[in-house]
């Protein structure tokens, strides 16, 4: 049973090194350690013009069964081709069949095979059922391997995206808030934003920048940031949002911390931060403001704002862009008439497009 070698690459119709399948079937009596068989069938691959035992083999040549004139060997070659969309379809190209005798030597080449019947024209040879079964099995194995590779690539892409958000948020939020423990919730929330269309940022993740809003207990069960009624007080936070969030809205979750009645004037500002951007002075873009009637004491009020801002393109080389968000209660403004503190539970950012 000689090896089928190719001292020169086996070429396809375009005179390029061929890729595809090779099949061989010999019908005669063969003696084996397990007894006698009358038919031997085998399949190999043609890889860059070389006959091999399989796709995985890089050096093992395809083995032919020796056959005599009385019991010739049927050898079939079926090459790969491409469909109209340019996609590779294995084993779909031209077919060449040969009925040959093989010398009982160590190695032979394609040219050494002695034809005992006319060689069929490419593409006209009828593939026998057993060969088709082998080809179908090989094609199924190829499809499974491709699907597994695609799944692994997709999983790696998602993992890299999530790790990138966490890594970027870690450094920038830690340095801005100067509180790594507090920043952990923002990391978690903004990472989940990759998988949903909204993210909630609790009030404890905001830092005071003007005045002294402080965390206070609400009904002994909740906590909120208390904003004074007599002066304007500001808090801010950062969120690392996915680049596919083109526009977004903001929703305030707040509560009346006293028995008074009146309106609360909330204002929100924003800034997009990327590598090399300045944070000196007051770089925030002034957002909208809304005066809303305060609910009764310790009753939740949810205010969906008209805030909507486009996310700019991701700048190089930072690879990410932070949204700086500032919330203000304008207690000294004439439109703010609630005479006691208002408490902020948090905000929700929601993707619009």
N, C-alpha and C positions, 0 to 999 in steps of 0.2 A: 504494500500500500504506500505508494510514493507521495512525497510532499509536492504540492503544486506551487512552483515558484515563479516569480515574475522578474527576470533580470532587467527588463524595461517595464515601465509602468503600463498597466492595462488602460487603454484610452477609450473614452466615450465618443459619440458621433461628432463632438466639437473638438476632438483631438486633445482633450484635457484628461488628466488622471481621473479614472472613473471611480464612482462610489455606488454601492448597491449590494445585491445578494448573489451568491453562487450556490447551486444545488447539484447534487450528484446522486444517482440511483443505479446500483448494479444488481442485476437479477441472475444469480447463480448460486451454487452451493459453497458456503463458507464454513470452515471449521473454527469453532471457538472453544474456550474452556468449559462453556456451559452446554455444548452440543453443536448442532448444525442449524444454520439459518440459510434461507434462499435469497433474501433481499437485504441489501445494506443501503440506507439513506442517510444523507448528511447535508447540513447547511452551514455556510460560512458567510463572511462579509467581505466586500471589496472596499478597502479604505485607501483612498488616494492612489488607486491603481495597483494595490497589493492585495493578494488573496490571503485572508486570515481566517482563523477559526471562529472569531467573534469580534464584536465591537471593542470588548475590553482588552483583547490581545493586541500587543504591539509588535510581537515578533513571531508568534506561533503560526506556521503556514497551514493552509487548508490541505487536508489529506484526502487523496483519491483512492478508491478501491480498485485494485487491479482487475481488469476484465479481459476476456479473450474475444476472438472474432465470433465465436458461437454465443457468447454472453457479453455483448458490448455494454459500455457504460453510458448512461444518459446524463449529460452535463448541461445545465441551464444557467444562463447569466441574465439577471434582471436588474437594470440600473435605476438609480434615483433620478427624479426630474423635479421641475418646479411648475406650480399651477399658474393661472393667469394673474394672480396677485403677488407672484414672486415668492410664495411660500414653498419650502422644501416638502415634497411628498415622497417618502422612501419607497423604493420598489415599484414606482409607477411609470417608469420610462420604458425604453425599448428592451425587447427580450430577444436573446439569441440562444438557440438550442443546438447542441451537437451530440451525435451518437458516435462514440469513439472507442478505440482500444487503447489500453494503457500498458506500457512496458513495465514489467515487474522490477523496477529499479528504485534507487533511493529518492531521486528527485526528477521531476519533469517540468517543462514549461508549457504554457498555452500552445505554443507553436509545435511542441513535440507530440501533441495529441493527434492520433491518426483517425480521420473521419471514415466511417464505414457507411455513412448515409449523407445526403446533401445537407449542408448547413442551412438552417432556416433564416429567413430575412428578419431583421430586427423589428420587433413589434407585432409579428404575425404568429409567433409560436404560441400554441395553446398550453397554458400552464396546467400541469396535472393537479388533481385535487390534493394529493399529499404535499406537493410543493406549496400550494396556496395556503394550506393549513399552517405550514411552517412560517410562511410569510406573514400571515395574520397574527400568529403568536409573536413574531419578532416586532411587528408594527405595534401591537398592544404593549409589549415591553418598552418599546421606545416612547410611546405616549405616556406610560406611567412614569418613566424616568424624567421626561420633560415636565410633566405636571408636578412631580416632586421637587424638581429644580426650581420651577416657577414659584411654588409655594414657599420654598426656603428663601428665595430672593425677595418675595413680597414681605415675608415675616421680618427679614433683615431690614428692609426699607422702613417698615413701621417702627421697628425697635430703634433704628437710628434717629427717626423723627422725634420720637418721645424722649430719647436720651438727650437729643440736641436741645429740646425745650427745657428739660430739667437742668442741664448743665449751664445753659445761658442764664436761666432764671436764678440759679443758685448764686452765682457770683454777683450779678447786678442787683438783685434784691437784698442780698446780705449786706453789700456795701452801702446801699441807699438807706435801708431801714436800720442798719447797724444792730440787727437782732436776728441771727440765724434761726433761733427757735421759733420766733413769731413768723418768720418768712416761710416756714415749712408748709403752712396751710395754703399760702398763695401758690407755692410750687405745685402742690397736689391739685388745687382747683384749676389752675391754668393748664396743667397736663391733661386733666379730664376734658378740657375744652376741645382737645383734638378729636375726641370721640363723641361730642355732642354739639348742640347749637347754642348752649348757654353756659355761663359760669357764675356762681355766687361768691362774692367776696365779703366775708363777715367784717363787722365794724372793727374788731380787734386787730385787723390787718392794716388799718389806717393809722397814720401818725399825725399828731397835731403840728401845724406849721404857723398858725396865727391863733392867739388866744390859748386856752387850756382846756379843750374838751377832754373829759375823763370818762373812764368806764364806770358805770354805776349799775347797781342791782335794780331790776325791774320786777316787782311782785315777788321777790325772793327766789325767783326761778330762772330769770333771764338776765342778760346784761346788755347794755347799750352805751353808745357814746353820747354824753349829755352836752348839748349845745346851749349856750347862754341866751337869754332873751334880751339882754341889754347891750350886747356888743356883737360884732361880726366875728365868727370863729371859723377856721379852716382846718381841714384834714386832707391828707393825700395818701395814695398808694400806687403801686406799679403792677401791671399785668402783662405777661408775655403771651400775646394772642397768636393763634395760627395765621399764617399769611393768607390763607384762603378766605378769611373773614374780611370781606371788602367793606361792608358797612355794618353798623351795629346800633342798638338802642340801649338805654340805661333805665333801670327800674329801682326806685328808692323804697326801702322797707323801714318805716319809722313809727314812732309812738309819742303821744303826749305824756310827759312825765309829771304833770301837775293837774290841778283842778280847773285851771283857767280855760278860757275859750278865745278863739281868734284864728288868724292865719299864720302859717309859717312860710317864709320865703327861702326856698332852697335854690342854690345856684351850683352848677357843675362846670368845670373847665377841664381841658385835656391837653396833652402834648404827646407827640410821637418821638421816641428817643432811639437813635441808632448810633453806630460807631462814629465818633468824632463830633457829635452834636453837643452844643453848649447848654449847660443847665444854670448859667449865671443869671442873676437878676430875676425877672418874673417871666419866664418863657412860655407860660401856659396860653393856649388859645381860649379866649373867653367863650364859654358855652352859653346855653340858654338858662333861664331861671323860671321858676313857677311858684306862685303863691297858692297854697292849698289850705283848706279849712282843717284845722286840727281835730282829730276825733276826741271822744271822751278820754279821761285819764286811763292809761294802760290798755288802750285799744289800738290794735295794729292798723296802720294805714299804708297801702301799697300805691305808689305813685309812678305810673308809666310815663316817662318823659318823652318829649319830642326830639331828644338828643340823637343825632345821627351823623356820624363822621366817617369819611372814607379812610381805610387803611392804606397808607402809601406803599409803594413797591419796596421789597426788601433790599436794603442797601448792601453793597459789597464794602468791606469784607466781613462785616459782622455776622451776616447770615440770619439775623433776627432783628425785631424792632419791638421795643416796649411801648405800651400805652401808659402814660402817666395820667392819673385821674385825681382831680381835686374836688371835694365837696365842701360847700360853704353854707352856713346858715347866716343870713344877713339880719341879725337881731336888731341892729340900729336903724334899719330901713323902715320907712313909713308903711310899706306894704306888709311888714312882719308885725302882727298885732297880738300874737300869743304872749301873755305876760310871764310865762314860766318856761323852764327848759323843755327842749324837744330831744328825744333820744333816737339815734340812728342804729338800727340793727345790722344793716349791710346794704349792698347793692347787687343787682344782677345785670350782667352784660349779656346781651342776646344777639346772635348773628342774624342780620337781615338778608344779606346777599354775599 
